[in-house]
Amino acid sequence: SREVLFREEQRLADTGWIFLVYAGALAAWGSLAARVLLGGAGKARQPLWLAWLLALVYGVLFPVFFRGVRLTVEVDGDGVVYRYFPFHRRPHRIPFSRVISVRSVTYHPIQDFGGWGIRFGLGRRKAYTVSGREGVELELQDGWRVLLGSRRPGQLLSALEAAMEEKGISAP
């Protein structure tokens, strides 16, 4: 059993973005209700099966999917483990032996990475973010820089630095 020094789970459902999903669900169900209640008058109206399909996709599948999206970051004695569910089937590990440096960063999601989520930036940069503008960036030996978005970047950075120091790895 490994000792976890830091753990953070960020859910998309905890952000304001989830209200857009719910608004879409409400619109889909409202459209279906109007279609059923008002009937199929007019040639421009969508077929009933399409209204049901849209209500199913936007009114059920999207909300269920987006409620489950979450980024989990853990620091243990050997490295950092992250998983962006449901996009990662299993957790990914970056061992401290691959890390050159760690630092707390404030970034611009749209400008630097084109938004939130699993994103690539210029210059071999990759970001895993859910919301906000803060995180910790790990510079790796292979030239990649990995940004892990965090609501508690100071605690994440402290846990990384402490674990790396214990392993004898300096983190400038």
C-alpha positions in Angstrom: 0.0 0.0 0.0 1.4 3.4 -1.0 1.2 6.4 1.2 -0.6 9.3 -0.5 0.9 12.7 0.5 -1.7 14.7 -1.5 -4.9 14.0 -3.2 -7.3 16.2 -5.1 -10.3 15.4 -7.1 -11.9 18.1 -9.3 -15.3 17.4 -10.9 -16.6 19.2 -13.9 -20.0 19.0 -12.2 -18.6 21.4 -9.4 -18.0 24.2 -12.0 -20.4 26.6 -13.6 -20.0 24.8 -16.9 -22.4 22.1 -15.8 -25.3 24.6 -16.0 -24.8 24.8 -19.7 -25.3 21.1 -19.9 -28.4 21.3 -17.8 -29.7 24.2 -19.9 -29.3 22.0 -23.0 -31.1 19.2 -21.3 -33.9 21.4 -20.3 -34.2 22.8 -23.8 -34.2 19.3 -25.3 -37.0 18.1 -22.9 -38.9 21.3 -23.5 -38.7 20.9 -27.2 -40.0 17.3 -27.0 -42.8 18.4 -24.7 -43.8 21.2 -27.1 -43.6 18.8 -30.0 -45.8 16.2 -28.3 -48.3 18.7 -26.8 -48.6 20.9 -29.9 -48.6 18.1 -32.4 -46.9 17.9 -35.8 -48.5 20.8 -37.5 -46.4 22.4 -40.2 -43.9 20.9 -42.7 -40.9 22.5 -41.0 -41.4 20.7 -37.8 -38.9 18.0 -36.8 -40.1 14.3 -36.8 -41.2 13.0 -33.5 -38.5 10.4 -33.5 -35.9 13.1 -33.8 -37.3 15.0 -30.9 -37.1 11.9 -28.8 -33.5 11.3 -29.9 -32.4 14.8 -29.1 -34.1 14.6 -25.7 -32.3 11.3 -25.0 -28.9 12.6 -26.1 -29.1 16.1 -24.7 -31.5 15.4 -21.8 -30.0 12.2 -20.5 -26.6 11.1 -22.0 -24.8 14.5 -21.9 -25.8 15.2 -18.2 -24.8 11.7 -17.1 -21.5 11.9 -19.0 -20.5 15.4 -17.8 -21.5 14.6 -14.2 -18.9 11.9 -14.3 -16.0 13.9 -15.7 -13.3 14.4 -13.1 -9.5 15.0 -12.7 -7.8 13.2 -9.9 -4.2 14.1 -8.9 -2.2 12.2 -6.2 1.3 12.6 -5.0 3.0 9.6 -3.3 6.6 8.8 -2.5 7.5 7.7 -6.0 5.8 10.3 -8.2 2.6 12.0 -9.2 -0.4 10.0 -10.4 -3.2 11.6 -12.4 -6.4 10.4 -14.1 -8.8 12.4 -16.2 -11.9 10.1 -16.1 -13.5 8.9 -18.4 -10.8 9.8 -20.9 -8.1 7.8 -19.2 -8.9 4.1 -18.6 -6.3 3.9 -16.0 -4.2 6.3 -13.9 -1.1 7.8 -15.4 2.1 8.0 -13.4 5.0 10.4 -13.7 7.9 9.1 -11.6 10.1 11.6 -9.8 13.1 10.2 -11.7 11.6 11.9 -14.9 11.0 15.3 -13.3 13.5 18.1 -13.6 11.5 20.8 -11.9 8.1 21.7 -10.5 6.6 25.1 -10.1 3.3 26.8 -9.3 1.8 28.6 -12.3 -1.1 30.9 -13.1 -2.0 30.4 -16.7 -4.6 31.6 -19.3 -6.6 28.5 -20.3 -8.0 29.9 -23.6 -4.8 31.8 -24.6 -2.3 29.1 -23.5 -4.2 25.9 -24.3 -7.4 26.7 -26.1 -9.5 26.0 -23.1 -9.9 23.4 -20.3 -9.7 19.7 -20.5 -6.8 17.6 -21.8 -5.0 20.1 -24.0 -1.8 20.6 -25.9 0.0 24.0 -25.9 3.0 25.3 -27.9 6.5 24.0 -27.1 5.8 20.5 -25.9 3.3 21.5 -23.2 0.3 19.4 -22.1 -2.4 20.5 -19.7 -4.9 18.6 -17.6 -7.4 21.1 -16.3 -11.1 21.2 -15.2 -11.5 24.9 -14.3 -9.7 27.9 -13.0 -6.3 29.4 -13.9 -3.9 27.8 -11.4 -1.9 24.7 -11.3 1.5 23.1 -11.0 3.8 22.5 -14.0 6.2 19.6 -14.1 9.2 19.9 -16.4 10.2 16.5 -17.6 13.6 15.1 -18.8 12.2 14.5 -22.3 11.4 18.2 -22.8 7.7 18.0 -22.1 6.0 20.2 -19.5 2.9 18.9 -17.9 0.4 21.3 -16.3 -1.9 19.8 -13.6 -4.7 22.2 -12.9 -5.5 22.5 -9.2 -7.7 24.4 -6.7 -4.9 23.9 -4.2 -1.7 24.5 -6.1 0.3 25.5 -3.0 -0.5 22.2 -1.3 0.2 20.2 -4.4 3.5 22.0 -5.0 4.5 21.5 -1.3 3.7 17.8 -1.5 5.7 17.4 -4.7 8.7 19.2 -3.3 8.7 17.3 -0.1 8.5 13.9 -1.8 11.2 14.8 -4.3 13.5 16.1 -1.5 13.0 12.8 0.4 14.0 11.0 -2.8 17.1 13.2 -3.1 15.9 15.0 -6.1 16.3 18.8 -6.1 13.3 20.7 -7.4 14.5 24.3 -8.2 
